[in-house]
Amino acid sequence: MVPLDPPTDEELTRRAQAGETGSLGLLLARHQAPMRAVAMSLLGHGPDAEDAVQDAALTALRRIGDVRDPAAVGAWLRAVVRNTSRMRLRATRETPGLDGLDFLHLRAHDAPPPDQLIEQHAMRDWIWDAVEELPQQLRLVLMLRHFSGITSYQEIADACEVPVGTVRSRLSQARAKMAQVLLSTASQAHDDASALTEESRHEAVATLQASERGSLPREISELWPQETKLVGILNRPGERIHPVPVMRQTLEAGVRQRLRHVVASRDISIWEMDVTNPVGAVDPCPSNLAWLMFRREGRVQRLRVVFPGPQRRASLQEGG
């Protein structure tokens, strides 16, 4: 039996552009070595070069449709790595590195054509299945860095209550594992990633509305069992505080929260809020905050409220 010739770069690229995630996985695996060589030529041996390759591979998930000459996809991938590496060299401030994941935040007014939408949804589900494979600590920093508004290393460190160096290390591990999982699961079927986020969004809106009415219905209160505890900056050392009374006290003080953005995996939910303070508040709440919820079987086990931004960190340092 005559063995079949492997598909060419051109064939794999055209299939990937048609939405076949497995073909894109094969392309990335085939060109991983030359992509790494480009990164190392600019950044040297070390974690920065590996991060650049991983960022470039994830960027390719969205931008594969930009390839005009499918037969030359190798050169295109190396150019993506080169640009990613140069951005690292000249970066003057911290910005999320996975710009290829921007399409995960689709809005109704800029929705793409139906065929492109199907392709994007397939890529999104593939990525989120890979995210779910990460250990919780790695998944949390990745979700914050690339899917939330809490993007700087310092803000993530504050939210996770770990040093900045630990954040960098966890992000590097998360990206490496993501690349491995993406390549190994490219041809598999993937769950609808939007379902969890939409379910979490509905829950967030219902929770805020019920709290303002003064009581949580059973379907909401069951998600905040007695063993749920408040952790982090709002908790008092040596005490076990349930979040619901704190919510009630905040409302009684006239503070209102409006949901701005939701990110959700199976056991981590992030609700980002805009905050409105009462007129003349002596000690106003920061204008934005985020709820970080760690769940088991849907129920909240721990809630950490974080306040992104340098102004909040400065005030806490002055007060503490």
C-alpha positions in Angstrom: 0.0 0.0 0.0 1.4 3.3 -1.1 1.6 5.8 1.9 -0.3 9.0 1.5 1.7 12.2 1.2 1.3 14.5 4.1 -0.8 17.6 3.4 1.1 20.6 2.2 1.3 23.9 4.0 -1.0 25.4 1.5 -3.6 22.6 2.0 -3.4 22.9 5.8 -3.7 26.7 5.7 -6.7 26.7 3.5 -8.4 24.1 5.7 -7.5 26.2 8.8 -9.0 29.3 7.1 -12.2 27.2 6.6 -12.4 26.6 10.3 -10.6 23.2 10.7 -8.8 23.7 14.0 -7.0 20.4 13.6 -5.2 21.7 10.5 -4.1 24.8 12.3 -2.7 22.5 15.1 -0.7 20.6 12.5 0.7 23.8 11.0 1.8 25.1 14.4 3.5 21.7 15.2 5.2 21.6 11.9 6.7 25.1 12.2 7.3 25.2 15.9 11.1 24.7 15.6 11.7 27.6 13.1 9.4 29.9 15.1 11.5 29.2 18.2 14.7 29.8 16.3 13.4 33.3 15.3 12.5 34.1 18.9 15.8 33.0 20.3 17.7 35.0 17.7 16.1 38.2 19.0 15.5 37.4 22.7 18.2 34.8 23.4 17.7 31.5 25.2 15.2 31.7 28.1 11.5 32.2 29.1 11.0 35.4 27.0 11.7 33.5 23.8 9.3 30.7 24.8 6.6 33.2 25.7 7.0 34.9 22.4 6.6 31.6 20.5 3.5 30.8 22.6 2.0 34.2 22.1 2.6 34.0 18.4 1.0 30.6 18.1 -2.1 31.9 19.9 -2.2 35.0 17.8 -2.2 32.8 14.7 -5.5 31.3 15.9 -7.3 34.5 15.0 -5.2 35.8 12.2 -4.8 32.7 10.0 -7.4 34.3 7.7 -5.0 37.1 7.0 -2.6 34.8 5.1 -2.8 35.8 1.5 -0.3 33.2 0.2 -1.1 29.9 1.9 1.9 28.2 0.5 4.1 30.7 2.4 2.5 30.3 5.7 5.8 29.3 7.3 7.2 32.8 6.5 4.1 34.4 7.9 4.3 32.5 11.2 8.0 33.5 11.5 7.0 37.1 10.9 4.4 36.9 13.6 7.1 35.6 16.0 9.5 38.3 14.9 6.9 41.0 15.6 6.0 39.5 18.9 9.7 39.3 19.9 10.3 42.9 18.9 7.3 44.1 20.8 8.8 42.5 23.9 12.2 44.2 23.3 10.7 47.7 22.9 7.8 47.4 25.3 7.6 50.3 27.7 4.6 49.2 29.6 2.7 46.0 30.4 0.0 44.9 28.0 -1.7 41.6 27.5 0.4 39.4 25.1 -2.4 37.3 23.6 -3.7 39.9 21.2 -4.9 37.1 19.0 -7.6 36.3 21.6 -9.4 39.7 21.2 -12.1 38.1 19.1 -13.3 36.2 22.1 -15.0 39.5 23.2 -17.4 39.8 20.3 -19.9 42.6 20.3 -23.2 42.7 18.4 -22.4 45.9 16.5 -19.2 44.5 14.9 -20.3 40.9 14.4 -18.4 39.3 11.5 -20.1 37.5 8.5 -21.7 34.1 9.3 -18.9 31.9 7.9 -16.2 33.9 9.8 -18.4 33.8 13.0 -18.5 29.9 12.8 -14.8 29.8 12.4 -14.2 32.2 15.4 -16.6 30.2 17.6 -14.8 27.0 16.8 -11.4 28.6 17.7 -12.9 30.1 20.8 -14.3 26.8 22.1 -10.9 25.1 21.3 -9.1 27.8 23.3 -11.5 27.6 26.3 -11.3 23.9 26.5 -7.5 24.2 26.7 -7.9 26.9 29.4 -10.1 24.4 31.4 -7.3 21.9 31.3 -5.0 24.2 33.3 -4.6 23.8 37.1 -6.7 26.4 38.9 -3.7 28.7 39.9 -2.5 28.9 36.4 -6.0 29.3 34.9 -6.8 32.2 37.2 -3.7 34.3 36.2 -4.4 33.5 32.5 -8.0 34.5 32.8 -7.1 37.8 34.6 -4.3 38.7 32.2 -6.0 37.9 28.9 -9.8 37.9 29.4 -10.5 40.5 32.1 -9.7 44.2 32.8 -7.2 43.2 35.5 -4.2 43.0 33.2 -1.0 44.4 34.7 1.3 42.1 36.6 0.9 44.2 39.8 -2.9 44.1 39.6 -2.9 40.4 39.1 -0.4 39.9 42.0 -2.7 42.0 44.2 -5.8 40.0 43.2 -4.1 36.7 43.8 -2.1 37.9 46.9 1.2 36.6 45.5 4.4 38.4 44.4 4.8 39.7 40.9 7.5 37.2 40.2 5.0 34.4 41.0 2.5 35.9 38.6 5.2 35.9 35.8 6.1 32.3 36.6 2.5 31.1 36.6 1.8 32.9 33.3 4.8 31.4 31.7 3.7 27.9 32.9 0.1 28.5 31.7 1.2 29.6 28.2 3.4 26.6 27.8 0.7 24.2 29.0 -1.8 26.0 26.7 0.4 25.4 23.7 0.7 21.7 24.5 -3.0 21.2 25.1 -4.0 23.1 22.0 -1.8 21.0 19.8 -3.0 17.7 21.4 -6.7 18.6 21.2 -6.9 20.3 17.9 -9.0 17.6 16.2 -11.4 17.0 19.1 -14.9 18.3 19.6 -15.2 21.1 22.0 -17.9 22.4 24.3 -19.6 25.8 23.7 -17.5 28.2 25.6 -20.1 31.0 25.5 -22.6 29.0 27.5 -20.7 29.2 30.8 -20.2 32.9 30.4 -23.8 33.6 29.6 -25.0 31.5 32.5 -22.6 33.4 34.8 -23.8 36.8 33.4 -27.4 35.9 34.1 -26.5 34.8 37.6 -24.6 38.1 38.3 -27.4 40.3 37.1 -30.0 38.2 39.2 -27.7 38.4 42.2 -27.3 42.2 42.0 -31.0 42.8 41.4 -32.1 40.4 44.3 -29.6 42.0 46.6 -31.0 45.5 45.9 -34.5 44.2 46.6 -33.3 43.0 50.0 -33.5 39.2 49.7 -31.9 36.4 47.6 -34.3 33.9 46.1 -33.6 30.3 46.8 -32.0 29.6 43.4 -29.5 32.3 44.2 -29.0 31.7 47.9 -28.3 28.1 47.3 -25.2 29.2 45.3 -23.9 30.9 48.5 -24.0 28.0 51.1 -23.2 28.5 54.8 -19.6 27.4 54.3 -18.9 30.1 51.7 -16.3 32.5 53.0 -15.0 35.9 52.2 -11.2 36.0 51.7 -8.7 38.6 50.8 -8.7 42.3 51.6 -12.3 42.6 53.0 -11.8 39.7 55.4 -10.7 40.3 59.0 -7.9 38.0 60.2 -9.0 35.3 62.5 -12.7 35.6 61.5 -14.9 33.6 59.1 -17.1 36.1 57.3 -19.9 35.1 54.9 -20.2 37.4 51.8 -23.9 38.0 51.9 -24.0 40.2 55.1 -21.1 42.2 53.6 -23.2 42.7 50.4 -26.1 43.9 52.5 -23.9 46.4 54.4 -22.5 47.8 51.2 -26.0 48.4 49.9 -27.1 50.0 53.1 -24.2 52.4 52.7 -25.7 53.5 49.4 -23.0 51.9 47.2 -24.4 50.4 43.9 -22.6 48.0 41.5 -23.3 47.6 37.8 -22.0 44.6 35.9 -19.5 45.5 33.3 -17.8 42.2 32.2 -17.9 38.5 33.0 -15.3 35.8 32.5 -16.2 32.2 33.6 -14.7 28.8 33.6 -16.1 25.7 35.3 -14.8 26.6 38.8 -13.7 30.2 38.5 -16.0 33.2 37.9 -14.9 36.8 37.5 -17.5 39.6 37.7 -16.2 43.0 37.0 -18.2 45.9 38.3 -18.6 49.7 37.9 -19.3 51.3 41.3 -21.5 54.3 42.1 -21.1 56.0 45.5 -23.7 58.1 47.3 -23.3 61.9 47.0 -21.0 63.2 49.7 -19.6 59.8 50.7 -16.8 60.3 53.2 -14.9 57.1 52.3 -16.1 56.3 48.8 -15.6 52.9 47.3 -13.2 52.7 44.3 -15.0 53.3 41.0 -14.4 49.7 39.9 -13.9 46.3 41.5 -14.1 42.6 40.6 -15.5 39.6 42.3 -13.3 36.5 42.1 -15.3 33.4 42.9 -14.0 29.9 43.4 -16.7 27.3 43.0 -17.4 23.6 43.6 -20.3 22.1 41.7 -21.5 25.6 40.9 -21.6 26.8 44.5 -19.3 29.5 45.7 -16.7 28.3 48.1 -14.6 31.5 48.3 -15.2 35.1 47.2 -12.3 37.6 46.9 -13.2 41.2 46.1 -10.3 43.0 44.4 -9.9 46.7 43.6 -7.7 47.1 40.6 -5.6 50.2 40.1 -2.7 52.1 41.8 -4.9 54.6 43.7 -6.6 51.7 45.6 -3.2 50.1 46.5 -1.9 53.5 47.7 -4.9 54.1 49.9 -4.7 50.6 51.4 -1.0 51.0 52.2 -1.7 54.4 53.9 -4.5 52.8 55.9 -2.6 49.6 56.8 
